[in-house]
Every structure is written in structure tokens, then in C-alpha cells.
Amino acid sequence: MTYQHFAYIYDQLMSDAPYDEWMTFAKDRIPEGSAILDVACGTATFTLKMASEGYKMTGVDLSEEMLSVAKQKADASEENITFIKQNMQKLTGFHEMDAVTVFCDGMNYLMDEDEIRSAFLSIHEVLKEDGILLFDVHSSYKMESAFDHQVYAENDDDASYIWFASPGEYENSVIHDLTFFIKKQDGSYDRVDESHTQRTFDSSVYASLLDECGFDIVEISSEFGSKAPIHQTDRIFFHVKKRRK
């Protein structure tokens, strides 16, 4: 599968994602002009939106395909953004960043508390004192209501997909099995299969690990900082700061 195909697939799948709401959430909490490391940046839709608002953005992701697409999009928009392939558990080469963002469920690809701890410690090292970390995770409520043996589908002229969500082997985990059909120039279709496993934990687990790794919690909230009960929201949002020595 070429990264051009994957980009089309990913951006189509995420076409209804609330990027503007993520941007507003971040802008309300990160000072204008800050240097931000956007972790698990994907094809960089959020990264580019923040750059257009004057933030100094750097994107990190594990996928070379996604980063190649991100670079193409940045070049097309004439935004000066550096993209680097790295694991969020082993970030290197970054120092004194003003903020780190991990949106769109990036943290949910960490399967156990040790991996989460490693990511928090790695992020802690790249932030300046009082540096800001913003991230969101799926709630347990969403795992049970939206991802419990659910099937989603979309049919378009150029690409269609079927998405099966089923419980994973761990508590509060889900396996996303996606099959895409991409129309080629000759009118035939390529089939592309993707499988992703995600897991979430209670907000108290994230809070405890954040404290252990040297972060002070500013706010834990439901959707984009709303006051709705956390146990009834699809996403839980965290706003924390690197603790002063």
C-alpha cells in the first residue's frame, strides 16, 4: 500500500473529526506563539491548523507513510514544520518545548501502565519547567457504547470502507478492523486492510501516573473541557504542567 493511498484513507476516515475543537481547546491553554511538539500527529491536520495560528509546530509519529503525507500537506500550505519519526515513549532531540499535544486518541495506543509511564517520562524530558501537556483518551463509556461489536460503513464513489469494532483481549480495549476499497484509474478497486488495537484506563490511573512522572494536574474534563460528567463522555481531556523543581 502506498502512503498516498493511506493518506486518502485516513483523511476520509477522519473527515468528520473535530479538529477545530481540538485547536480551540489547545489555543485556550497554550500561549500564542509557543513551540509545540505534536505527538502522534498523523497526517498533520491539527498540526497545520495550529501552525496557521502562529504556533511553532513540530510533528512526531511512528508511521513514515503518515509523515510523508504530512510533509506534502505542509509544503502545499507553505508552512515550515519539521516532521520526525519517533516513538512517544522514546522522544529524543527535543528540549525546553513550551507544550506537547497528543490528541485524537494517540495515548490509547499504549497497552499497559508501563508504556504510559514511559511516554509521560519521555514527554516530561522534552518540556521546559511549567511546560504544558494536553491529551485526550477514549472513555470507558465509549469503549462500551461505541466500540462493543459495532459495525460502521461508508460508500463513496472513489473509496468505501467497512469498520468492525470488537473488544480486545485486555480490559477496556478494542480492536478496529477496517477494510477499504480504493478506486483505481481503470475503474477497478484496490482492497486495503488495516487493524488497530486501542486501550483506555480510568482517569485516576492516568492521574496517578502523571503525578508519579512529575506533572501537576490543572484540569481533567470531559469533551473539550466541558463540564459534563466524565463517566458519560466519549473522550476525557487532560491539561497538566511539568512540575517545578
Steps between C-alpha positions, in 0.01 A plus 500: 500500500644839403490785748290700252226235532532495878476880516180496303362227723600669824377846407173358373454302820575813704299741286251562780759515778470812721835656409373855555389405852840348577658820373275721714571283806876534441494873420308571821775331704827558313636856463512643151822437310607206720724220372285186494595138441196328349539130584318234294436775246375269223453687173537826693158656457505631859871588474437713193202675657710600800786616278258723308418664836864596558619208715846353432410140427701179479327171417594152621347170393599133476381463140727606214197489270307743715799731535560500125144608445529759778809646333319523167208681663734740681690578179174564318388741771847660517525437873850446639451188714755231585371142507694222672441127536518414869330292767324710763661278764850594378494863389849636433651822370238731648566734791317781677181464297217726614236234452427147380168391351378143450151520356270269308553201731877474456539392862253217444759309297693437823399159628605502865600727786872449435462634147298797623761570767777488239312746279437742787866487608614554142267798458611637837861509376422710192292763681632810668410565864128578518469362146149390401380154402156466343354165397175311470402134534195289430277458802391161632147610415598538132668159499177343621249704299672576169753220455326189634447281189403800290517525120546828312503548124517770236457473125655767276573516128876485546537308826282296733569337833362253753615539859449228761561589866524210742630459857872428533670256735561762769244675715374819332671417172369488145617356170415709195497291182456717192466398137522769232425479129691766305398575141785491248527695174385200298180477703599193701558507875790431732417338831690635803475336844601671825482378860557719805479417869422768757457494876395748762522525878306676772586868534636426847765271347620773263493752787709277725758434228519870413570585864765227519670635187523858625187669369249716685140465385332823400175352371339168413180550304257344259468594133728797421487637852125479547347451843308185406554200730815312399329161531250604227742652248668344197838663561682607814733800470809566711674834553816463708827685561855386561560539870747760621808363672 
